[in-house]
Amino acid sequence: MEPKRLYRSVKNKVLCGVCGGIGEYLQVDPVMIRLIWVLLMLLQSWRHLFQSFMGFSLVGGSLVLYIIAAVIIPQAPKDETR
Protein backbone atom coordinates (compact mmCIF):
# COMPACT_ATOMS: atom_id res chain seq x y z
CA MET A 1 0.00 0.00 0.00
CA GLU A 2 1.42 3.35 -1.06
CA PRO A 3 1.64 6.09 1.61
CA LYS A 4 -0.68 9.06 1.33
CA ARG A 5 1.07 12.20 -0.01
CA LEU A 6 0.17 15.86 0.04
CA TYR A 7 0.14 17.50 -3.39
CA ARG A 8 -1.12 20.78 -4.79
CA SER A 9 -4.34 20.02 -6.64
CA VAL A 10 -4.54 20.19 -10.41
CA LYS A 11 -8.34 19.98 -10.68
CA ASN A 12 -9.44 21.84 -7.50
CA LYS A 13 -7.33 24.94 -7.80
CA VAL A 14 -8.21 28.60 -7.55
CA LEU A 15 -4.74 30.15 -7.24
CA CYS A 16 -2.01 27.54 -6.88
CA GLY A 17 -4.01 24.52 -5.68
CA VAL A 18 -2.78 24.55 -2.08
CA CYS A 19 -6.21 24.55 -0.41
CA GLY A 20 -7.52 22.09 -3.00
CA GLY A 21 -4.62 19.76 -2.30
CA ILE A 22 -5.11 19.99 1.46
CA GLY A 23 -8.81 19.26 0.96
CA GLU A 24 -8.04 16.21 -1.17
CA TYR A 25 -5.46 15.00 1.35
CA LEU A 26 -7.92 15.32 4.26
CA GLN A 27 -10.80 14.05 2.07
CA VAL A 28 -12.96 17.12 2.68
CA ASP A 29 -14.40 19.72 0.33
CA PRO A 30 -11.67 22.23 -0.62
CA VAL A 31 -14.20 25.04 -0.18
CA MET A 32 -14.24 24.23 3.54
CA ILE A 33 -10.44 24.59 3.70
CA ARG A 34 -10.67 27.95 1.91
CA LEU A 35 -13.41 29.16 4.28
CA ILE A 36 -11.40 28.10 7.34
CA TRP A 37 -8.36 29.93 5.93
CA VAL A 38 -10.37 33.14 5.43
CA LEU A 39 -12.06 32.88 8.84
CA LEU A 40 -8.71 32.48 10.57
CA MET A 41 -7.47 35.59 8.78
CA LEU A 42 -10.46 37.58 9.98
CA LEU A 43 -10.60 36.54 13.64
CA GLN A 44 -9.46 39.48 15.73
CA SER A 45 -7.90 37.49 18.58
CA TRP A 46 -5.92 35.35 16.14
CA ARG A 47 -4.74 38.50 14.33
CA HIS A 48 -3.44 40.03 17.57
CA LEU A 49 -1.65 36.82 18.58
CA PHE A 50 -0.03 36.42 15.17
CA GLN A 51 1.02 40.06 14.96
CA SER A 52 2.62 40.03 18.40
CA PHE A 53 4.75 36.97 17.56
CA MET A 54 5.62 37.63 13.94
CA GLY A 55 5.57 41.42 13.77
CA PHE A 56 3.36 41.72 10.70
CA SER A 57 -0.35 41.57 9.96
CA LEU A 58 -2.25 38.32 9.66
CA VAL A 59 -3.32 38.96 6.09
CA GLY A 60 0.29 39.54 5.05
CA GLY A 61 1.41 36.57 7.12
CA SER A 62 -1.26 34.33 5.61
CA LEU A 63 -0.21 35.30 2.12
CA VAL A 64 3.42 34.54 2.97
CA LEU A 65 2.41 31.14 4.39
CA TYR A 66 0.34 30.40 1.26
CA ILE A 67 3.25 31.29 -1.02
CA ILE A 68 5.63 29.14 1.04
CA ALA A 69 3.15 26.23 0.86
CA ALA A 70 2.80 26.73 -2.92
CA VAL A 71 6.58 26.49 -3.29
CA ILE A 72 7.13 23.57 -0.88
CA ILE A 73 4.17 21.32 -1.77
CA PRO A 74 4.74 19.58 -5.11
CA GLN A 75 2.08 19.65 -7.82
CA ALA A 76 0.07 16.47 -8.27
CA PRO A 77 1.18 14.24 -11.13
CA LYS A 78 -1.00 14.81 -14.21
CA ASP A 79 -1.60 11.10 -14.87
CA GLU A 80 -2.78 10.37 -11.32
CA THR A 81 -6.57 10.20 -10.98
CA ARG A 82 -7.49 11.41 -7.53
LUMNU-178899 format. One record per residue (C-alpha): residue number from 1; residue in three letters; x, y, z. Coordinates in steps of 0.25 Angstrom, whole numbers, plus 5000, padded with zeros to 4 digits. Example, Ala and Ser with C-alpha at 12.3 -4.5 7.8 and 13.67 -1.06 7.14 Angstrom:
residues 2
<site><num>1</num><residuo>ALA</residuo><u>5049</u><v>4982</v><w>5031</w></site>
<site><num>2</num><residuo>SER</residuo><u>5055</u><v>4996</v><w>5029</w></site>
This chain:
residues 82
<site><num>1</num><residuo>MET</residuo><u>5000</u><v>5000</v><w>5000</w></site>
<site><num>2</num><residuo>GLU</residuo><u>5006</u><v>5013</v><w>4996</w></site>
<site><num>3</num><residuo>PRO</residuo><u>5007</u><v>5024</v><w>5006</w></site>
<site><num>4</num><residuo>LYS</residuo><u>4997</u><v>5036</v><w>5005</w></site>
<site><num>5</num><residuo>ARG</residuo><u>5004</u><v>5049</v><w>5000</w></site>
<site><num>6</num><residuo>LEU</residuo><u>5001</u><v>5063</v><w>5000</w></site>
<site><num>7</num><residuo>TYR</residuo><u>5001</u><v>5070</v><w>4986</w></site>
<site><num>8</num><residuo>ARG</residuo><u>4996</u><v>5083</v><w>4981</w></site>
<site><num>9</num><residuo>SER</residuo><u>4983</u><v>5080</v><w>4973</w></site>
<site><num>10</num><residuo>VAL</residuo><u>4982</u><v>5081</v><w>4958</w></site>
<site><num>11</num><residuo>LYS</residuo><u>4967</u><v>5080</v><w>4957</w></site>
<site><num>12</num><residuo>ASN</residuo><u>4962</u><v>5087</v><w>4970</w></site>
<site><num>13</num><residuo>LYS</residuo><u>4971</u><v>5100</v><w>4969</w></site>
<site><num>14</num><residuo>VAL</residuo><u>4967</u><v>5114</v><w>4970</w></site>
<site><num>15</num><residuo>LEU</residuo><u>4981</u><v>5121</v><w>4971</w></site>
<site><num>16</num><residuo>CYS</residuo><u>4992</u><v>5110</v><w>4972</w></site>
<site><num>17</num><residuo>GLY</residuo><u>4984</u><v>5098</v><w>4977</w></site>
<site><num>18</num><residuo>VAL</residuo><u>4989</u><v>5098</v><w>4992</w></site>
<site><num>19</num><residuo>CYS</residuo><u>4975</u><v>5098</v><w>4998</w></site>
<site><num>20</num><residuo>GLY</residuo><u>4970</u><v>5088</v><w>4988</w></site>
<site><num>21</num><residuo>GLY</residuo><u>4982</u><v>5079</v><w>4991</w></site>
<site><num>22</num><residuo>ILE</residuo><u>4980</u><v>5080</v><w>5006</w></site>
<site><num>23</num><residuo>GLY</residuo><u>4965</u><v>5077</v><w>5004</w></site>
<site><num>24</num><residuo>GLU</residuo><u>4968</u><v>5065</v><w>4995</w></site>
<site><num>25</num><residuo>TYR</residuo><u>4978</u><v>5060</v><w>5005</w></site>
<site><num>26</num><residuo>LEU</residuo><u>4968</u><v>5061</v><w>5017</w></site>
<site><num>27</num><residuo>GLN</residuo><u>4957</u><v>5056</v><w>5008</w></site>
<site><num>28</num><residuo>VAL</residuo><u>4948</u><v>5068</v><w>5011</w></site>
<site><num>29</num><residuo>ASP</residuo><u>4942</u><v>5079</v><w>5001</w></site>
<site><num>30</num><residuo>PRO</residuo><u>4953</u><v>5089</v><w>4998</w></site>
<site><num>31</num><residuo>VAL</residuo><u>4943</u><v>5100</v><w>4999</w></site>
<site><num>32</num><residuo>MET</residuo><u>4943</u><v>5097</v><w>5014</w></site>
<site><num>33</num><residuo>ILE</residuo><u>4958</u><v>5098</v><w>5015</w></site>
<site><num>34</num><residuo>ARG</residuo><u>4957</u><v>5112</v><w>5008</w></site>
<site><num>35</num><residuo>LEU</residuo><u>4946</u><v>5117</v><w>5017</w></site>
<site><num>36</num><residuo>ILE</residuo><u>4954</u><v>5112</v><w>5029</w></site>
<site><num>37</num><residuo>TRP</residuo><u>4967</u><v>5120</v><w>5024</w></site>
<site><num>38</num><residuo>VAL</residuo><u>4959</u><v>5133</v><w>5022</w></site>
<site><num>39</num><residuo>LEU</residuo><u>4952</u><v>5132</v><w>5035</w></site>
<site><num>40</num><residuo>LEU</residuo><u>4965</u><v>5130</v><w>5042</w></site>
<site><num>41</num><residuo>MET</residuo><u>4970</u><v>5142</v><w>5035</w></site>
<site><num>42</num><residuo>LEU</residuo><u>4958</u><v>5150</v><w>5040</w></site>
<site><num>43</num><residuo>LEU</residuo><u>4958</u><v>5146</v><w>5055</w></site>
<site><num>44</num><residuo>GLN</residuo><u>4962</u><v>5158</v><w>5063</w></site>
<site><num>45</num><residuo>SER</residuo><u>4968</u><v>5150</v><w>5074</w></site>
<site><num>46</num><residuo>TRP</residuo><u>4976</u><v>5141</v><w>5065</w></site>
<site><num>47</num><residuo>ARG</residuo><u>4981</u><v>5154</v><w>5057</w></site>
<site><num>48</num><residuo>HIS</residuo><u>4986</u><v>5160</v><w>5070</w></site>
<site><num>49</num><residuo>LEU</residuo><u>4993</u><v>5147</v><w>5074</w></site>
<site><num>50</num><residuo>PHE</residuo><u>5000</u><v>5146</v><w>5061</w></site>
<site><num>51</num><residuo>GLN</residuo><u>5004</u><v>5160</v><w>5060</w></site>
<site><num>52</num><residuo>SER</residuo><u>5010</u><v>5160</v><w>5074</w></site>
<site><num>53</num><residuo>PHE</residuo><u>5019</u><v>5148</v><w>5070</w></site>
<site><num>54</num><residuo>MET</residuo><u>5022</u><v>5151</v><w>5056</w></site>
<site><num>55</num><residuo>GLY</residuo><u>5022</u><v>5166</v><w>5055</w></site>
<site><num>56</num><residuo>PHE</residuo><u>5013</u><v>5167</v><w>5043</w></site>
<site><num>57</num><residuo>SER</residuo><u>4999</u><v>5166</v><w>5040</w></site>
<site><num>58</num><residuo>LEU</residuo><u>4991</u><v>5153</v><w>5039</w></site>
<site><num>59</num><residuo>VAL</residuo><u>4987</u><v>5156</v><w>5024</w></site>
<site><num>60</num><residuo>GLY</residuo><u>5001</u><v>5158</v><w>5020</w></site>
<site><num>61</num><residuo>GLY</residuo><u>5006</u><v>5146</v><w>5028</w></site>
<site><num>62</num><residuo>SER</residuo><u>4995</u><v>5137</v><w>5022</w></site>
<site><num>63</num><residuo>LEU</residuo><u>4999</u><v>5141</v><w>5008</w></site>
<site><num>64</num><residuo>VAL</residuo><u>5014</u><v>5138</v><w>5012</w></site>
<site><num>65</num><residuo>LEU</residuo><u>5010</u><v>5125</v><w>5018</w></site>
<site><num>66</num><residuo>TYR</residuo><u>5001</u><v>5122</v><w>5005</w></site>
<site><num>67</num><residuo>ILE</residuo><u>5013</u><v>5125</v><w>4996</w></site>
<site><num>68</num><residuo>ILE</residuo><u>5023</u><v>5117</v><w>5004</w></site>
<site><num>69</num><residuo>ALA</residuo><u>5013</u><v>5105</v><w>5003</w></site>
<site><num>70</num><residuo>ALA</residuo><u>5011</u><v>5107</v><w>4988</w></site>
<site><num>71</num><residuo>VAL</residuo><u>5026</u><v>5106</v><w>4987</w></site>
<site><num>72</num><residuo>ILE</residuo><u>5029</u><v>5094</v><w>4996</w></site>
<site><num>73</num><residuo>ILE</residuo><u>5017</u><v>5085</v><w>4993</w></site>
<site><num>74</num><residuo>PRO</residuo><u>5019</u><v>5078</v><w>4980</w></site>
<site><num>75</num><residuo>GLN</residuo><u>5008</u><v>5079</v><w>4969</w></site>
<site><num>76</num><residuo>ALA</residuo><u>5000</u><v>5066</v><w>4967</w></site>
<site><num>77</num><residuo>PRO</residuo><u>5005</u><v>5057</v><w>4955</w></site>
<site><num>78</num><residuo>LYS</residuo><u>4996</u><v>5059</v><w>4943</w></site>
<site><num>79</num><residuo>ASP</residuo><u>4994</u><v>5044</v><w>4941</w></site>
<site><num>80</num><residuo>GLU</residuo><u>4989</u><v>5041</v><w>4955</w></site>
<site><num>81</num><residuo>THR</residuo><u>4974</u><v>5041</v><w>4956</w></site>
<site><num>82</num><residuo>ARG</residuo><u>4970</u><v>5046</v><w>4970</w></site>
